[in-house]
Amino acid sequence: MSAALETYALCKSFGALTVADKIDFRLEAGARHALIGPNGAGKTTFVNMLTGVLAPSSGRIMLAGEDITALGQANRVKRGLGRTFQINALFRRLSVLDNVALAVAERRGVAPHMLRAASQHPDVRNEGKELLATLGLADDAMQRILDLPYGKQRLVEIAIALGLKPRVLLLDEPAAGVPSLESHRILEVLDTLPKEIAILIIEHDMDLVFRFARRITVLVQGEVLVEGTPDEIGRDKRVHQVYLGEQRHG
Amino acid sequence: MSTHAGGYSADPRVRPVEWLPWIVALAGFFLLPEYLSLGARILIYVLYALSLDLIVGYAGIITLGHSAYFGLGAYVAGILAAKAGISDPMAQLAAAAAAGALLGMVTGAIILRTKGLTLLMLTLAITSVLLEIANKASSLTGGADGLSGVVVAPILGLFRFDLYGKTAYLYCLVVLLIGWWSVRKLIYSPFGTSLTGVRENSLRMHAIGAPVYWRLVLVYTLSATIAGIAGGLITQTNQFVGLNVLSFESAGELLVMLILGGVGRIYGAFVGPVVYLIAQDLLAKQFPEYWYLGIGTMLVLVVMFARGGILGILDSAIARLRRKA
């Protein structure tokens, strides 16, 4: 069976600078996979290539066995690839509900409609409300993003991606900027995500990574250093050297 | 409140206060019969500003070249009337709309691949090109002398354009009513909501799988259609077309009116032209040489102290009253 998402020898260079070097990566169906690495390891570049923001210099990307390397962002989303952003990318002056409804409407193909009012599409609104309820945001549905505390904004970030009903979900630092006291809330939400979604998380919060992920890939200078279970990664000397050590002593 | 944002939980029904502009317009018709030509001009500019609000206020496309579509509509209606002998006002208006739509679609498809300053420059360039064409093709457009001899038959064969401008005023009011209804419907629709999404964060709209570029081309085309209709109306009511309809000043003036009234609120497009054109009329009579100073001062004050325009000031005043109550 083909993997949910797979890359073959994925490369990206900007002139002489190589930020992704022959990355072979496999995300199984239903995976809980983390991608870690020190700053500048090329994690975000990798995600941007997966989602179609950046075109790779060479290599291939397969989504559920289909080559999507040449597809644009929108077409990858339509095939079930969703993402969240490291820095909130929300519709700041719209309500929480509208933030999610926009995604639901795109998925359902309602978004281009002009004749009926948006509020006369109760299916979209109800799905949005249900989704917010599962993330514990039901009471905030009518708030504007601007007026929402940062931790909750991070949850909306996830809610929008879930509104696309993705088969593969890329979470780019879901806990970035959230005080550690509140990051458990993010983890709780991540634990409740449907089992069938394959999740790749990029995260600096090692507690969160080791509690959430069942496999971890370590990226260093654009190359895969090692991949394994959290136990294997925790014991790996090289990883300690380049990454964990730095954190523990830092 | 006077903000009209649409969205999946916005009630799309027309609120009582939204009938106010129409009541004022009708009252003006009966009470100020000597100002009907100014009135018709205001109504046309409201329609024109409404088309601009759709792209600037809702979709977030900044343009200084909207006069291209207005001017093209004006010239198409004028040339049909003066040169091709087509005097039926509905046919002229339909042609103006179609011309605006076509130019909007073609130019939109090119320029909307760009953003920000580049986009702004391209919108300016399109207007400049059209202005030069109108200037040079004088056998068709009358060039710098303008196009006169515009013949407009009675509307639907029934209502003749009279000297006092009564028919013209009511005709413009009806066209504006249809334009307002369409724009309002669009803003409250899922399509309108997705435009607001593009304005707020186009990056995220891409990431949720929206064909952002096509949405923008479509709304740009619709906006250009309405601007074309407004241009057709100005020709029919003035029975003359001058190069000024295509000028950069006219596009800039329109943007000033919209900012003055309030951007992205539908009714900012009503308040702006009313205040601007009436102020222009009054100031031009009092201070024929310095009237632009008054307009300029008004704009500086609005931009510095009231970013939401006149309607924004009203909004915050109402909010303050409610808090006290």
Chai-1 contact restraints between the chains, C-beta under 6 A:
chainA,res_idxA,chainB,res_idxB,connection_type,confidence,min_distance_angstrom,max_distance_angstrom,comment,restraint_id
A,Q73,B,H206,contact,1.0,0.0,6.0,A-B,restraint_1
A,A74,B,G209,contact,1.0,0.0,6.0,A-B,restraint_2
A,A74,B,P211,contact,1.0,0.0,6.0,A-B,restraint_3
A,V77,B,G209,contact,1.0,0.0,6.0,A-B,restraint_4
A,K78,B,G209,contact,1.0,0.0,6.0,A-B,restraint_5
A,R83,B,A207,contact,1.0,0.0,6.0,A-B,restraint_6
A,A89,B,N201,contact,1.0,0.0,6.0,A-B,restraint_7
A,A89,B,L203,contact,1.0,0.0,6.0,A-B,restraint_8
A,A89,B,R204,contact,1.0,0.0,6.0,A-B,restraint_9
A,F91,B,G197,contact,1.0,0.0,6.0,A-B,restraint_10
A,F91,B,E200,contact,1.0,0.0,6.0,A-B,restraint_11
A,F91,B,N201,contact,1.0,0.0,6.0,A-B,restraint_12
A,R93,B,E200,contact,1.0,0.0,6.0,A-B,restraint_13
A,L97,B,S9,contact,1.0,0.0,6.0,A-B,restraint_14
A,D98,B,G7,contact,1.0,0.0,6.0,A-B,restraint_15
A,D98,B,Y8,contact,1.0,0.0,6.0,A-B,restraint_16
A,A101,B,Y8,contact,1.0,0.0,6.0,A-B,restraint_17
A,L102,B,G197,contact,1.0,0.0,6.0,A-B,restraint_18
A,A103,B,I208,contact,1.0,0.0,6.0,A-B,restraint_19
A,A105,B,P190,contact,1.0,0.0,6.0,A-B,restraint_20
A,E106,B,I208,contact,1.0,0.0,6.0,A-B,restraint_21
A,E106,B,G209,contact,1.0,0.0,6.0,A-B,restraint_22
A,E106,B,A210,contact,1.0,0.0,6.0,A-B,restraint_23
A,V110,B,P190,contact,1.0,0.0,6.0,A-B,restraint_24
A,A111,B,P190,contact,1.0,0.0,6.0,A-B,restraint_25
A,A111,B,S194,contact,1.0,0.0,6.0,A-B,restraint_26
A,P112,B,F191,contact,1.0,0.0,6.0,A-B,restraint_27
A,H113,B,P190,contact,1.0,0.0,6.0,A-B,restraint_28
A,M114,B,L186,contact,1.0,0.0,6.0,A-B,restraint_29
A,M114,B,S189,contact,1.0,0.0,6.0,A-B,restraint_30
A,M114,B,F191,contact,1.0,0.0,6.0,A-B,restraint_31
A,A117,B,P12,contact,1.0,0.0,6.0,A-B,restraint_32
A,A117,B,Y188,contact,1.0,0.0,6.0,A-B,restraint_33
A,A118,B,G6,contact,1.0,0.0,6.0,A-B,restraint_34
A,A118,B,G7,contact,1.0,0.0,6.0,A-B,restraint_35
A,A118,B,Y8,contact,1.0,0.0,6.0,A-B,restraint_36
A,A118,B,P190,contact,1.0,0.0,6.0,A-B,restraint_37
A,A118,B,T193,contact,1.0,0.0,6.0,A-B,restraint_38
A,S119,B,Y8,contact,1.0,0.0,6.0,A-B,restraint_39
A,S119,B,S9,contact,1.0,0.0,6.0,A-B,restraint_40
A,S119,B,A10,contact,1.0,0.0,6.0,A-B,restraint_41
A,V124,B,Y8,contact,1.0,0.0,6.0,A-B,restraint_42
A,R125,B,Y8,contact,1.0,0.0,6.0,A-B,restraint_43
